[in-house]
């Protein structure tokens, strides 16, 4: 699968590890930066990840900032992006299965390099269930997006 990864400076080190993990698992990785620990703003990283998905360059994304909260909020401003902060395996796969989440957001200062690959693997292995109740809820989410444009 094609996956876009991006981070701000606080998530840079973890992004590098996640990109390697994804490549080792056979995924094609598009790294939209940042490429150092020099300070950058998380909304810019969120926009780069979200736009790569919106433009068809990637099917899913992994976005990392210090806590995950700011990047998640920023990514969810882009139409068609369903991002969530996940710091446990259940949420990482359930977000895809029930909510068709397309961006996994991690807190680089919250989780470590041992847990992060588990979360990413759970996220990448998950598929949207297409159950009627989930389709109905997703349609309502998309209607909210349209209504407030």
Buried (B, 14 or more C-beta within 10 A) or exposed (E): EBBBBBBBBBBBBBBBBBBEBBEEBEBEBBBBBBEEEEEBBBBBBBBBBBBBBBEEEBBBBBBBBBBBBBBBBBBBEBEEBBBBBBBEBEBBBBBBBBBBBBBBBBBBBBBEEEBBBBBBBBBBEBEBBEEEEBEEBBEEEBEEBEEEE
